[in-house]
Amino acid sequence: MSIVASPLACGSAVRLIVSPPIGARYWRLLRGTVAPTGPDDQAATVLASCSTVTDRLDWQGLTDGTPYSYAVYYWDGSEWSAPDTAQATPAQAMDFDAVEPVSVLLERFRKGVAAELAAARMQVPSGEIKVVSSPLMSDGRATWPMVVVHLNSSTPFAQFVGDEVRPPTDNGDGTVSVWKGEIYDYNVTVSGWSPNEVERLSLRKMIWRIFEANRLLLADLGFMNATLSQRDSEDLEQKNCPLFISEGVISFQMMHWTAEIVPKLQSITVKYA
């Protein structure tokens, strides 16, 4: 067999590796939903027609769950060889295990702000402080004061692979999830916005209290080495409503796990005569 077809875990893609025999000057790689009938089969898709490519990713026009037949024909200078064939059915075979940290921070700060207002540690005339991911509402309006939780950056910086890092998971259906972990560096802004500079001070203290109150929970959810830094800024160009902002940045690392789902290896019993 001089052709191997392997579905990729991402889905809708197949990796093809051909091993041309000695004497092959040229080859043609075809794909079809039925077996190609020859090197000039007009119903088949030509994936390669060359003398150099031996490793090809087939991804255009594939549908998960549809079986495909592949055939490679070799030209030796006088005639085409009989085809070597392979079959593959693309399908996504990925698993994911990751906390979405911005959603967690939005939820914790919403509950924290509600607790601050209920305990009267934070008081505002309207009795409400919105916690949102953007300072502007969908109609362009905003209500003050508010707390904004916004992702600044998420950058991978270390990768971990191997059973010692995280053992494969038996899925109970004849497959296992083989895990790969990546640590991401996160920077998330948690800022308080107010048209009142005195109220900004109260917002800064409130944000600090909520962060400190949630340290243990955040650590349990995978927020590693979480820190909060704060500074004040102003947007005085807003003539109708100058804004006083307490800018907080929560920095942390978090592991994100992805897995490729592969067939489970079966034990083999070898009997010696």
Protein Blocks (a to p, Z undefined) as FASTA:
>chain_A
ZZdcdddfkgpiacddddddehiabdcddddfbdcfbfklmkbccfbdcfkbmcdcdfeh
paehiacdddddddehjaccdddddddddddddddddddfklmmmmmmmmmmmmmmmnom
accfklpacddfbfbdfkopacddddddddfbdcdfbdcedjkloccddehnopacdddd
dddddddddddddfbfklmmmmmmmmmmmmmmmmmmmmmnopahiacdddddddfklmkl
ccdddddddddddddddddddddddddddddZZ
